[in-house]
Structure formats: structure tokens, C-alpha cells
């Protein structure tokens, strides 16, 4: 649905689009370009497939070769922000900062209540929540093979039985919207209630 929505907005803006399963994208060695199913060079590629998976694939090195000739949406630098090791790096750089929580890569250390998150996880998969040493929640998934970060647990704002997570959207440094997610458990996932808000 995300791809369908983005295609619709692009088409409304007058752009030509084509939806392709990633397995149907080819590589043309003579052109040094990715091509669609009709062997046409692709100038812009919007993908939901994670960058870390792309780079691990057979054609991953070709993606790096196209950085100057293809507009990638999302760009490769987003890999930095999607890796939760950044939480531990920020804590090491700015220990005690009021906008950060203690986070470590080598275990929970002296934290009594903490959350273990996969470094490259998504949608609330493979997350463990420990409260005073007792497991409060432990989710399954396919993201547990790439290492974990351990972060101090802090309860979210409550709304009845739900916990509330606020996310902000900025464009060029200006706030343009926010999203409110309400999970019924400790872990926010892709099934949590979500309401977007647009700032005009």
C-alpha cells in the first residue's frame, strides 16, 4: 500500500511510474544501469527493500555504482539512521544528555529495566522488554541475527490501556506533521493504531 500511495502521488504530479517486484529489476552491464522488465534504464528507484539487504545481495555493489546516475528514494545515507547502534554511539558521545537514554551494545550493564532491540529491526520484531529483571514482553521475528542494542526502559505516555508514541515529520528543518501510534503492549509494531496529522 505504501508503494501504491507513493505511485499515485507521483502520477498526480505528472511522473511516469512502474511497480516492479525487486526480483524483476535487472542489471545492464553495457549501460551500467538497473533496467526494468522492458530493459529500459531506471533513473529513479523508490524502494521499501532495506539498504542493508540490497548491499548484501548479488547486485548490491551495482547499487553503489549508480549513486551518481540514479536517484534513490530513500537515499543510502538513511542506513545510518535505521541502525539502532546509533543509540549507543550517541549515549557514548553525550552521556547524561537530557534527550537521550542510556544505551549499550555489550549488554544491559547495570540497568534494572531495559529494552533489547535488534540493530536492524523493524516493526517491533525481536524486541525484549525487561522490567525490574522480569520479562514483560518478548516479540518474535526475523531480525535477531544482526546484533542488539540495550536501552534504558522508560514508560511511554499512557492513554487508557494504550501507550502513546509521537513521531514528528520535518521537511528541510520545518515541522510539517506528526504521527501518533498507540500500541496496546510495551512494543510498538506495524499493527499499532496510527493517526497522521498534517500541519498547514
C-alpha positions, 0 to 999 in steps of 0.5 A: 500500500505504501508503494501504491500511495507513493505511485499515485502521488507521483502520477498526480504530479505528472511522473511516469511510474512502474511497480516492479517486484525487486526480483524483476529489476535487472542489471545492464552491464553495457549501460551500467544501469538497473533496467526494468522488465522492458530493459529500459534504464531506471533513473529513479528507484523508490524502494521499501527493500532495506539498504542493508539487504540490497548491499548484501545481495548479488547486485548490491555493489551495482547499487553503489555504482549508480549513486551518481546516475540514479536517484534513490528514494530513500537515499543510502545515507538513511542506513545510518539512521535505521541502525539502532547502534546509533543509540549507543554511539550517541549515549557514548558521545553525550552521556547524561544528555537530557534527550537521550537514554542510556544505551549499550551494545555489550549488554544491559550493564547495570540497568534494572529495566531495559529494552533489547532491540535488534540493530536492524529491526523493524516493526517491533520484531525481536524486541525484549522488554525487561522490567525490574529483571522480569520479562514483560514482553518478548516479540518474535521475528526475523531480525535477531541475527544482526546484533542488539542494542540495550536501552534504558526502559522508560514508560511511554505516555499512557492513554487508557490501556494504550501507550502513546508514541509521537513521531514528528515529520520535518521537511528541510528543518520545518515541522510539517506533521506528526504521527501518533501510534498507540500500541496496546503492549510495551512494543510498538509494531506495524499493527499499532493504531496510527493517526497522521496529522498534517500541519498547514 
